[in-house]
Amino acid sequence: MSRRTVALALEPVWLAPRKQLPPRISRLDPFKATIDEILRVDLDAPHKHRHTVKRVFE
């Protein structure tokens, strides 16, 4: 075996830590208050009168 092959085999196999990316802003942030209000109102509503996911999305 060549010296280069042996040197590569002896190098540590641990990968360098990945660069941490800054947290991305959620696209839901402007709507979170409205969604929370809808869900709060739905807690008191009868089961058949609650909003569906599709309706909340709209």
MIRONU-331475 format. One line per 5 residues: number of its first residue (from 1); their letters; for each residue x, y, z of C-alpha. Coordinates in nm, 4 decimals. Last residue first. Example, Ala and Ser with C-alpha at 12.3 -4.5 7.8 and 13.67 -1.06 7.14 Angstrom:
2 = SA = 1.3670 -0.1060 0.7140 ~ 1.2300 -0.4500 0.7800
This chain:
58 = EFVRK = -5.9500 2.9531 0.3515 ~ -5.7068 2.7487 0.5578 ~ -5.9425 2.7488 0.8570 ~ -6.2210 2.6217 0.6285 ~ -6.0030 2.3445 0.4882
53 = VTHRH = -5.8975 2.2392 0.8359 ~ -6.2623 2.2109 0.9340 ~ -6.4309 2.4668 1.1567 ~ -6.6569 2.3426 1.4344 ~ -7.0363 2.3387 1.4027
48 = KHPAD = -7.0830 1.9592 1.3951 ~ -6.8911 1.9113 1.7214 ~ -7.0863 2.1729 1.9135 ~ -6.9050 2.5033 1.9667 ~ -6.7240 2.5896 2.2923
43 = LDVRL = -6.3794 2.4724 2.1794 ~ -6.4468 2.6135 1.8323 ~ -6.4195 2.9707 1.9620 ~ -6.0640 2.9022 2.0828 ~ -5.9753 2.7383 1.7501
38 = IEDIT = -6.0928 3.0408 1.5525 ~ -5.9040 3.2767 1.7868 ~ -5.5845 3.0727 1.7554 ~ -5.6137 3.0789 1.3754 ~ -5.6540 3.4581 1.3768
33 = AKFPD = -5.3549 3.5092 1.6073 ~ -5.1403 3.2728 1.4004 ~ -5.2129 3.4439 1.0681 ~ -4.9157 3.6815 1.0324 ~ -4.6796 3.4114 1.1658
28 = LRSIR = -4.7956 3.1410 0.9246 ~ -4.5172 3.1995 0.6728 ~ -4.2736 3.1037 0.9463 ~ -3.9525 3.3022 0.9686 ~ -3.6473 3.0884 0.9071
23 = PPLQK = -3.4083 3.0061 1.1884 ~ -3.0494 3.1053 1.1128 ~ -2.8474 2.8269 0.9525 ~ -2.5986 2.6302 1.1574 ~ -2.2976 2.5212 0.9538
18 = RPALW = -2.2595 2.1461 0.9611 ~ -2.0048 1.9933 1.1939 ~ -1.6999 1.8497 1.0155 ~ -1.7330 1.4818 0.9421 ~ -1.5820 1.2237 1.1688
13 = VPELA = -1.3758 0.9635 0.9839 ~ -1.0484 1.0606 1.1451 ~ -0.7482 1.0210 0.9169 ~ -0.5626 0.6892 0.9487 ~ -0.7049 0.5378 0.6305
8 = LAVTR = -0.6130 0.8481 0.4307 ~ -0.2546 0.8297 0.5592 ~ -0.2348 0.4585 0.4721 ~ -0.3572 0.5216 0.1176 ~ -0.1146 0.8134 0.0771
3 = RSM = 0.1786 0.6075 0.2025 ~ 0.1147 0.3508 -0.0667 ~ 0.0000 0.0000 0.0000
